[in-house]
Amino acid sequence: MGALLAAVAFSGGLSSDRVRDWIEPLGAAAPFVFIPVSALLTVALFPAPLLAGASGLLFGPVLGFPISLTAAVLGAGAAFTISRRFGAEPVELLAGPRLRRLQDRIERRGFMAVLYARIAPGVPYNLVNYVAGMTRIRLGTFLAATALGAAPRAFAYTALGGSLSDLTSPYAIVAGGVLVLMAVGGAGFAWRGGLLASRDQASR
């Protein structure tokens, strides 16, 4: 549902009112249908911005934001768990000393490492889910950092999705500002993270 609506809506083929008419028969159950579907699509590597936009289109910016963030965090946790269950052990067996040092550094800075990855521009959301699962970062730490780091962009894309009929609305303008701030701030976080990594390497 989320993938189809996102693809069609962002191509300009649907209006917000028309989409909401489609889901009206689900009533209060609509969010509880959307969340697991969106989470499964996250596991399947469907682009997170489109899923957040679909949530905004379906439920509006206010209700859509917690729905899209919940779905994104659940999907990230599921992908993390799958990666840990089926990918972590082979990586441990095959990893050389350099990769093990990198894993140790990530694990020491677990929360901040995931937070940097969520905030830094250009880092694929879905890739981080699977890569983090191949480390010894705790699931709770991963989920907390994901929720905090993903929240601003989830709000922005949800607000844009809910404002497709009027991209000059206050929600759309605020969303654009958030994305700009995230790009600038994320670059700063990435730079600082690189400095910390360099210091770790120099101290060895």
Accessible surface in RSA format (square Angstrom, percent):
REM  Atomic radii and reference values for relative SASA: ProtOr
REM  Chains: A
REM  Algorithm: Lee & Richards
REM  Probe-radius: 1.40
REM  Slices: 20
REM RES _ NUM      All-atoms   Total-Side   Main-Chain    Non-polar    All polar
REM                ABS   REL    ABS   REL    ABS   REL    ABS   REL    ABS   REL
RES MET A   1    72.99  37.8  36.52  24.2  36.47  86.8  31.79  27.0  41.20  54.6
RES GLY A   2     0.00   0.0   0.00   N/A   0.00   0.0   0.00   0.0   0.00   0.0
RES ALA A   3    24.37  22.4  23.26  35.9   1.11   2.5  23.47  33.0   0.90   2.4
RES LEU A   4   118.59  66.0 112.89  80.8   5.70  14.3 117.41  82.5   1.18   3.2
RES LEU A   5     7.25   4.0   7.10   5.1   0.15   0.4   7.25   5.1   0.00   0.0
RES ALA A   6     0.00   0.0   0.00   0.0   0.00   0.0   0.00   0.0   0.00   0.0
RES ALA A   7    58.61  53.9  44.42  68.5  14.19  32.3  50.40  71.0   8.21  21.7
RES VAL A   8    54.05  35.6  51.92  47.0   2.13   5.1  54.05  47.0   0.00   0.0
RES ALA A   9     2.41   2.2   0.00   0.0   2.41   5.5   0.00   0.0   2.41   6.4
RES PHE A  10    80.96  40.5  48.26  29.9  32.70  85.1  50.62  30.7  30.34  86.8
RES SER A  11    90.82  76.7  47.85  63.9  42.97  99.0  48.71 103.7  42.11  59.0
RES GLY A  12    66.13  81.5   0.00   N/A  66.13  81.5  33.49  91.9  32.64  73.1
RES GLY A  13    43.13  53.2   0.00   N/A  43.13  53.2  28.87  79.2  14.26  31.9
RES LEU A  14    20.18  11.2   4.73   3.4  15.45  38.8   8.74   6.1  11.44  30.8
RES SER A  15    58.30  49.3  49.28  65.8   9.02  20.8  46.32  98.6  11.98  16.8
RES SER A  16     7.70   6.5   6.27   8.4   1.43   3.3   6.24  13.3   1.46   2.0
RES ASP A  17   104.28  73.0 100.94 100.5   3.34   7.9  31.14  73.3  73.13  72.9
RES ARG A  18   125.58  52.7 122.75  62.6   2.83   6.7  35.99  49.2  89.59  54.3
RES VAL A  19     0.00   0.0   0.00   0.0   0.00   0.0   0.00   0.0   0.00   0.0
RES ARG A  20    79.72  33.5  76.10  38.8   3.62   8.6  40.72  55.6  39.00  23.6
RES ASP A  21    90.46  63.4  79.00  78.6  11.46  27.1  21.56  50.8  68.90  68.7
RES TRP A  22   130.65  52.4 106.75  51.7  23.90  56.1  94.28  50.3  36.36  59.0
RES ILE A  23    19.22  10.9  17.64  13.1   1.58   3.8  18.22  13.1   1.00   2.7
RES GLU A  24   123.88  71.1 109.32  82.7  14.57  34.7  46.23  89.4  77.65  63.4
RES PRO A  25   118.35  86.3  75.72  69.0  42.63 155.0  88.37  73.0  29.98 186.3
RES LEU A  26    72.82  40.6  60.46  43.3  12.35  31.1  63.54  44.6   9.28  25.0
RES GLY A  27    44.59  55.0   0.00   N/A  44.59  55.0  36.60 100.4   7.99  17.9
RES ALA A  28    93.52  86.0  68.94 106.4  24.58  55.9  80.72 113.7  12.80  33.9
RES ALA A  29    48.40  44.5  43.61  67.3   4.79  10.9  46.37  65.3   2.03   5.4
RES ALA A  30     4.11   3.8   4.11   6.3   0.00   0.0   4.11   5.8   0.00   0.0
RES PRO A  31    22.36  16.3  22.36  20.4   0.00   0.0  22.36  18.5   0.00   0.0
RES PHE A  32   150.65  75.4 137.81  85.4  12.84  33.4 139.35  84.5  11.29  32.3
RES VAL A  33    55.63  36.6  52.53  47.6   3.09   7.5  55.55  48.3   0.08   0.2
RES PHE A  34     0.22   0.1   0.22   0.1   0.00   0.0   0.22   0.1   0.00   0.0
RES ILE A  35    26.99  15.4  26.99  20.1   0.00   0.0  26.99  19.4   0.00   0.0
RES PRO A  36    64.08  46.7  59.73  54.4   4.35  15.8  63.91  52.8   0.17   1.1
RES VAL A  37    43.78  28.8  43.00  38.9   0.78   1.9  43.49  37.8   0.29   0.8
RES SER A  38     3.64   3.1   3.54   4.7   0.10   0.2   0.01   0.0   3.63   5.1
RES ALA A  39    11.61  10.7  11.50  17.7   0.11   0.2  11.61  16.3   0.00   0.0
RES LEU A  40   124.42  69.3 119.89  85.8   4.53  11.4 120.18  84.4   4.24  11.4
RES LEU A  41    37.92  21.1  37.76  27.0   0.16   0.4  37.92  26.6   0.00   0.0
RES THR A  42     2.53   1.8   2.51   2.5   0.02   0.0   0.21   0.3   2.32   3.5
RES VAL A  43    28.42  18.7  24.61  22.3   3.82   9.2  24.61  21.4   3.82  10.3
RES ALA A  44    71.68  65.9  41.27  63.7  30.40  69.2  51.65  72.7  20.03  53.1
RES LEU A  45   105.08  58.5  88.84  63.6  16.24  40.8  88.85  62.4  16.23  43.7
RES PHE A  46    43.98  22.0  40.32  25.0   3.66   9.5  43.98  26.7   0.00   0.0
RES PRO A  47    66.08  48.2  59.70  54.4   6.38  23.2  66.08  54.6   0.00   0.0
RES ALA A  48    23.45  21.6  18.13  28.0   5.32  12.1  19.37  27.3   4.08  10.8
RES PRO A  49    54.92  40.0  51.56  47.0   3.36  12.2  52.41  43.3   2.52  15.6
RES LEU A  50    54.17  30.2  54.17  38.8   0.00   0.0  54.17  38.0   0.00   0.0
RES LEU A  51     7.67   4.3   7.07   5.1   0.60   1.5   7.48   5.3   0.19   0.5
RES ALA A  52     8.16   7.5   7.19  11.1   0.97   2.2   7.68  10.8   0.48   1.3
RES GLY A  53     0.38   0.5   0.00   N/A   0.38   0.5   0.38   1.0   0.00   0.0
RES ALA A  54     0.00   0.0   0.00   0.0   0.00   0.0   0.00   0.0   0.00   0.0
RES SER A  55     0.00   0.0   0.00   0.0   0.00   0.0   0.00   0.0   0.00   0.0
RES GLY A  56     0.00   0.0   0.00   N/A   0.00   0.0   0.00   0.0   0.00   0.0
RES LEU A  57     0.07   0.0   0.07   0.0   0.00   0.0   0.07   0.0   0.00   0.0
RES LEU A  58     3.45   1.9   0.01   0.0   3.44   8.6   0.01   0.0   3.44   9.3
RES PHE A  59    29.31  14.7   8.25   5.1  21.06  54.8  14.26   8.6  15.05  43.1
RES GLY A  60     9.48  11.7   0.00   N/A   9.48  11.7   9.48  26.0   0.00   0.0
RES PRO A  61    19.68  14.3  18.02  16.4   1.66   6.0  18.26  15.1   1.42   8.8
RES VAL A  62   110.29  72.6  98.08  88.8  12.21  29.4 104.19  90.5   6.10  16.5
RES LEU A  63    92.97  51.8  89.99  64.4   2.99   7.5  92.12  64.7   0.85   2.3
RES GLY A  64     0.00   0.0   0.00   N/A   0.00   0.0   0.00   0.0   0.00   0.0
RES PHE A  65    56.91  28.5  56.91  35.2   0.00   0.0  56.91  34.5   0.00   0.0
RES PRO A  66    64.22  46.8  60.08  54.8   4.14  15.1  63.88  52.7   0.34   2.1
RES ILE A  67     9.24   5.3   7.98   5.9   1.26   3.0   9.24   6.7   0.00   0.0
RES SER A  68     6.52   5.5   1.73   2.3   4.79  11.0   3.05   6.5   3.47   4.9
RES LEU A  69    31.89  17.8  31.89  22.8   0.00   0.0  31.89  22.4   0.00   0.0
RES THR A  70    59.38  42.2  53.70  54.4   5.67  13.5  34.57  46.4  24.80  37.5
RES ALA A  71     0.76   0.7   0.76   1.2   0.00   0.0   0.76   1.1   0.00   0.0
RES ALA A  72    17.17  15.8  15.02  23.2   2.14   4.9  16.79  23.6   0.38   1.0
RES VAL A  73    23.66  15.6  23.66  21.4   0.00   0.0  23.66  20.6   0.00   0.0
RES LEU A  74    97.74  54.4  90.75  64.9   6.99  17.6  92.43  64.9   5.31  14.3
RES GLY A  75     0.00   0.0   0.00   N/A   0.00   0.0   0.00   0.0   0.00   0.0
RES ALA A  76     0.00   0.0   0.00   0.0   0.00   0.0   0.00   0.0   0.00   0.0
RES GLY A  77     8.11  10.0   0.00   N/A   8.11  10.0   7.90  21.7   0.21   0.5
RES ALA A  78    41.61  38.3  31.05  47.9  10.55  24.0  39.48  55.6   2.13   5.6
RES ALA A  79     0.00   0.0   0.00   0.0   0.00   0.0   0.00   0.0   0.00   0.0
RES PHE A  80     2.65   1.3   2.65   1.6   0.00   0.0   2.65   1.6   0.00   0.0
RES THR A  81    71.20  50.6  68.80  69.8   2.40   5.7  63.31  85.0   7.89  11.9
RES ILE A  82    73.95  42.1  72.58  54.1   1.37   3.3  73.81  53.2   0.14   0.4
RES SER A  83     6.19   5.2   0.36   0.5   5.83  13.4   6.19  13.2   0.00   0.0
RES ARG A  84    78.27  32.9  70.93  36.2   7.34  17.5  48.43  66.2  29.84  18.1
RES ARG A  85   164.59  69.1 148.35  75.6  16.24  38.7  49.93  68.2 114.66  69.5
RES PHE A  86   140.39  70.2 118.36  73.3  22.02  57.3 122.57  74.3  17.82  51.0
RES GLY A  87    13.17  16.2   0.00   N/A  13.17  16.2  12.98  35.6   0.19   0.4
RES ALA A  88    15.89  14.6  15.89  24.5   0.00   0.0  15.89  22.4   0.00   0.0
RES GLU A  89   120.94  69.4 115.59  87.4   5.35  12.7  39.65  76.7  81.29  66.4
RES PRO A  90    62.99  45.9  60.77  55.4   2.22   8.1  62.99  52.0   0.00   0.0
RES VAL A  91    33.88  22.3  30.72  27.8   3.16   7.6  33.88  29.4   0.00   0.0
RES GLU A  92    56.14  32.2  51.17  38.7   4.97  11.8  33.18  64.2  22.96  18.7
RES LEU A  93   135.59  75.5 109.21  78.1  26.38  66.3 111.67  78.4  23.91  64.4
RES LEU A  94   152.95  85.2 124.43  89.0  28.52  71.7 127.61  89.6  25.34  68.2
RES ALA A  95     8.43   7.7   0.04   0.1   8.39  19.1   3.88   5.5   4.54  12.0
RES GLY A  96    31.21  38.5   0.00   N/A  31.21  38.5  25.02  68.6   6.20  13.9
RES PRO A  97    94.34  68.8  91.08  83.0   3.26  11.9  94.08  77.7   0.27   1.7
RES ARG A  98   196.52  82.5 194.13  99.0   2.38   5.7  64.59  88.3 131.93  80.0
RES LEU A  99    72.15  40.2  68.65  49.1   3.50   8.8  70.91  49.8   1.24   3.3
RES ARG A 100   100.21  42.1  99.67  50.8   0.54   1.3  43.35  59.2  56.86  34.5
RES ARG A 101   107.91  45.3 107.82  55.0   0.09   0.2  30.41  41.6  77.50  47.0
RES LEU A 102    74.39  41.4  73.74  52.8   0.65   1.6  73.92  51.9   0.46   1.2
RES GLN A 103     8.76   4.9   8.76   6.4   0.00   0.0   4.64   9.9   4.13   3.1
RES ASP A 104    51.22  35.9  49.32  49.1   1.90   4.5  11.02  25.9  40.20  40.1
RES ARG A 105    42.72  17.9  42.54  21.7   0.18   0.4   6.24   8.5  36.48  22.1
RES ILE A 106    44.05  25.1  42.67  31.8   1.38   3.3  44.05  31.7   0.00   0.0
RES GLU A 107    39.40  22.6  18.93  14.3  20.47  48.7  15.21  29.4  24.19  19.7
RES ARG A 108   137.02  57.5  98.94  50.4  38.08  90.7  75.23 102.8  61.79  37.4
RES ARG A 109    85.27  35.8  77.79  39.7   7.48  17.8  27.68  37.8  57.59  34.9
RES GLY A 110     8.24  10.2   0.00   N/A   8.24  10.2   4.75  13.0   3.49   7.8
RES PHE A 111    69.46  34.8  65.11  40.3   4.35  11.3  65.11  39.5   4.35  12.5
RES MET A 112    68.03  35.2  67.76  44.8   0.28   0.7  51.72  44.0  16.31  21.6
RES ALA A 113    25.19  23.2  14.54  22.4  10.65  24.2  18.35  25.8   6.84  18.1
RES VAL A 114     4.77   3.1   3.13   2.8   1.64   4.0   4.77   4.1   0.00   0.0
RES LEU A 115    13.42   7.5  13.42   9.6   0.00   0.0  13.42   9.4   0.00   0.0
RES TYR A 116    24.23  11.3  24.13  13.7   0.10   0.3  23.68  17.8   0.55   0.7
RES ALA A 117    23.35  21.5  17.16  26.5   6.19  14.1  21.49  30.3   1.85   4.9
RES ARG A 118    13.58   5.7   2.16   1.1  11.42  27.2   4.94   6.7   8.65   5.2
RES ILE A 119    22.55  12.8  22.55  16.8   0.00   0.0  22.55  16.2   0.00   0.0
RES ALA A 120    10.66   9.8   8.18  12.6   2.48   5.6   8.18  11.5   2.48   6.6
RES PRO A 121    59.95  43.7  41.82  38.1  18.13  65.9  43.65  36.0  16.30 101.3
RES GLY A 122    81.74 100.8   0.00   N/A  81.74 100.8  44.44 121.9  37.30  83.5
RES VAL A 123    61.25  40.3  42.43  38.4  18.82  45.3  43.92  38.2  17.33  47.0
RES PRO A 124    75.79  55.2  63.88  58.2  11.91  43.3  75.75  62.5   0.04   0.3
RES TYR A 125    39.12  18.3  30.42  17.3   8.69  22.6  32.90  24.7   6.22   7.7
RES ASN A 126    16.31  11.2  15.39  14.9   0.93   2.2   6.16  14.8  10.15   9.8
RES LEU A 127    97.79  54.5  94.81  67.8   2.98   7.5  96.98  68.1   0.81   2.2
RES VAL A 128    15.43  10.2  13.55  12.3   1.88   4.5  15.41  13.4   0.01   0.0
RES ASN A 129     0.04   0.0   0.04   0.0   0.00   0.0   0.00   0.0   0.04   0.0
RES TYR A 130    51.07  23.8  51.07  29.1   0.00   0.0  42.59  32.0   8.48  10.5
RES VAL A 131    74.56  49.1  74.33  67.3   0.24   0.6  74.34  64.6   0.23   0.6
RES ALA A 132     6.94   6.4   3.69   5.7   3.26   7.4   6.63   9.3   0.31   0.8
RES GLY A 133     0.00   0.0   0.00   N/A   0.00   0.0   0.00   0.0   0.00   0.0
RES MET A 134    63.35  32.8  62.58  41.4   0.77   1.8  47.95  40.8  15.40  20.4
RES THR A 135     8.03   5.7   4.84   4.9   3.18   7.6   5.59   7.5   2.43   3.7
RES ARG A 136   140.09  58.8 119.82  61.1  20.26  48.2  68.65  93.8  71.44  43.3
RES ILE A 137     7.02   4.0   1.87   1.4   5.15  12.4   7.02   5.1   0.00   0.0
RES ARG A 138   191.00  80.2 185.78  94.7   5.22  12.4  59.19  80.9 131.81  79.9
RES LEU A 139    72.48  40.4  68.37  48.9   4.11  10.3  68.37  48.0   4.11  11.1
RES GLY A 140    49.61  61.2   0.00   N/A  49.61  61.2  38.07 104.5  11.54  25.8
RES THR A 141    44.08  31.4  36.97  37.5   7.12  17.0  18.18  24.4  25.91  39.2
RES PHE A 142     0.00   0.0   0.00   0.0   0.00   0.0   0.00   0.0   0.00   0.0
RES LEU A 143    51.10  28.5  50.25  36.0   0.84   2.1  50.50  35.5   0.59   1.6
RES ALA A 144    51.82  47.6  39.01  60.2  12.81  29.1  47.88  67.4   3.93  10.4
RES ALA A 145     0.00   0.0   0.00   0.0   0.00   0.0   0.00   0.0   0.00   0.0
RES THR A 146     0.00   0.0   0.00   0.0   0.00   0.0   0.00   0.0   0.00   0.0
RES ALA A 147    33.71  31.0  31.81  49.1   1.90   4.3  32.14  45.3   1.57   4.1
RES LEU A 148   107.05  59.6  97.94  70.1   9.11  22.9 102.30  71.8   4.75  12.8
RES GLY A 149     0.31   0.4   0.00   N/A   0.31   0.4   0.31   0.9   0.00   0.0
RES ALA A 150    10.21   9.4   5.50   8.5   4.71  10.7   9.30  13.1   0.91   2.4
RES ALA A 151    22.70  20.9  22.23  34.3   0.47   1.1  22.45  31.6   0.24   0.6
RES PRO A 152    44.08  32.1  36.59  33.4   7.48  27.2  44.06  36.4   0.01   0.1
RES ARG A 153    50.34  21.1  50.32  25.6   0.02   0.1  29.39  40.2  20.95  12.7
RES ALA A 154    10.07   9.3   5.42   8.4   4.65  10.6   9.05  12.7   1.03   2.7
RES PHE A 155    50.41  25.2  50.41  31.2   0.00   0.0  50.41  30.6   0.00   0.0
RES ALA A 156     0.00   0.0   0.00   0.0   0.00   0.0   0.00   0.0   0.00   0.0
RES TYR A 157    60.79  28.4  59.89  34.1   0.90   2.3  30.02  22.6  30.77  37.9
RES THR A 158     0.16   0.1   0.16   0.2   0.00   0.0   0.16   0.2   0.00   0.0
RES ALA A 159     0.35   0.3   0.15   0.2   0.20   0.5   0.23   0.3   0.12   0.3
RES LEU A 160    43.36  24.1  43.36  31.0   0.00   0.0  43.36  30.5   0.00   0.0
RES GLY A 161     0.00   0.0   0.00   N/A   0.00   0.0   0.00   0.0   0.00   0.0
RES GLY A 162    14.17  17.5   0.00   N/A  14.17  17.5   0.00   0.0  14.17  31.7
RES SER A 163     6.48   5.5   2.39   3.2   4.09   9.4   4.37   9.3   2.11   3.0
RES LEU A 164    53.65  29.9  33.22  23.8  20.43  51.4  33.45  23.5  20.20  54.4
RES SER A 165    96.52  81.6  54.32  72.5  42.20  97.2  43.59  92.8  52.92  74.1
RES ASP A 166    69.96  49.0  64.41  64.1   5.55  13.1  29.19  68.7  40.76  40.7
RES LEU A 167   107.50  59.9  88.06  63.0  19.44  48.9  88.06  61.8  19.44  52.3
RES THR A 168   107.01  76.1  93.71  95.0  13.30  31.7  77.65 104.3  29.36  44.4
RES SER A 169    19.01  16.1  16.78  22.4   2.23   5.1  18.93  40.3   0.07   0.1
RES PRO A 170   104.30  76.0 100.72  91.8   3.57  13.0 104.30  86.1   0.00   0.0
RES TYR A 171    92.13  43.0  91.68  52.2   0.45   1.2  67.74  50.9  24.39  30.1
RES ALA A 172     5.70   5.2   1.41   2.2   4.28   9.7   1.43   2.0   4.27  11.3
RES ILE A 173   113.66  64.7 102.67  76.5  10.99  26.5 109.15  78.6   4.51  12.2
RES VAL A 174    78.20  51.5  71.88  65.1   6.32  15.2  77.49  67.3   0.72   1.9
RES ALA A 175     0.00   0.0   0.00   0.0   0.00   0.0   0.00   0.0   0.00   0.0
RES GLY A 176    28.79  35.5   0.00   N/A  28.79  35.5  28.36  77.8   0.43   1.0
RES GLY A 177    34.03  42.0   0.00   N/A  34.03  42.0  31.55  86.6   2.48   5.5
RES VAL A 178    30.87  20.3  29.44  26.7   1.43   3.4  30.16  26.2   0.71   1.9
RES LEU A 179    44.29  24.7  38.86  27.8   5.43  13.7  39.54  27.8   4.75  12.8
RES VAL A 180    96.20  63.3  93.24  84.4   2.96   7.1  96.06  83.5   0.15   0.4
RES LEU A 181   130.45  72.7 124.97  89.4   5.48  13.8 125.37  88.0   5.08  13.7
RES MET A 182    21.01  10.9  18.93  12.5   2.08   5.0   3.23   2.7  17.78  23.6
RES ALA A 183    47.43  43.6  43.03  66.4   4.41  10.0  43.69  61.5   3.75   9.9
RES VAL A 184   104.61  68.8  95.59  86.5   9.02  21.7 100.08  87.0   4.53  12.3
RES GLY A 185    32.91  40.6   0.00   N/A  32.91  40.6  31.45  86.3   1.46   3.3
RES GLY A 186     0.04   0.0   0.00   N/A   0.04   0.0   0.00   0.0   0.04   0.1
RES ALA A 187    51.86  47.7  44.79  69.1   7.06  16.1  47.58  67.0   4.27  11.3
RES GLY A 188    36.80  45.4   0.00   N/A  36.80  45.4  33.52  92.0   3.28   7.4
RES PHE A 189    71.13  35.6  68.45  42.4   2.68   7.0  70.21  42.6   0.92   2.6
RES ALA A 190    45.95  42.2  31.43  48.5  14.51  33.0  36.34  51.2   9.61  25.4
RES TRP A 191   173.40  69.6 163.42  79.1   9.98  23.4 147.74  78.8  25.65  41.6
RES ARG A 192   122.54  51.4 122.54  62.5   0.00   0.0  40.84  55.8  81.69  49.5
RES GLY A 193    14.93  18.4   0.00   N/A  14.93  18.4   9.05  24.8   5.89  13.2
RES GLY A 194    37.45  46.2   0.00   N/A  37.45  46.2  34.08  93.5   3.38   7.6
RES LEU A 195    66.11  36.8  65.00  46.5   1.12   2.8  65.14  45.7   0.98   2.6
RES LEU A 196    25.36  14.1  25.36  18.1   0.00   0.0  25.36  17.8   0.00   0.0
RES ALA A 197    35.07  32.2  32.43  50.1   2.63   6.0  33.79  47.6   1.28   3.4
RES SER A 198    65.02  54.9  58.42  78.0   6.60  15.2  31.06  66.1  33.96  47.6
RES ARG A 199   152.47  64.0 145.54  74.2   6.93  16.5  56.41  77.1  96.06  58.2
RES ASP A 200    16.66  11.7  15.19  15.1   1.47   3.5   0.95   2.2  15.71  15.7
RES GLN A 201   127.92  71.5 120.67  88.2   7.25  17.3  30.01  63.9  97.91  74.3
RES ALA A 202    86.33  79.4  50.25  77.5  36.07  82.1  61.38  86.4  24.95  66.1
RES SER A 203    94.76  80.1  52.30  69.8  42.46  97.8  50.20 106.9  44.56  62.4
RES ARG A 204   143.32  60.2  78.23  39.9  65.09 155.0  66.84  91.3  76.48  46.4
END  Absolute sums over single chains surface
CHAIN  1 A    10455.3       8642.5       1812.7       7599.2       2856.1
END  Absolute sums over all chains
TOTAL         10455.3       8642.5       1812.7       7599.2       2856.1
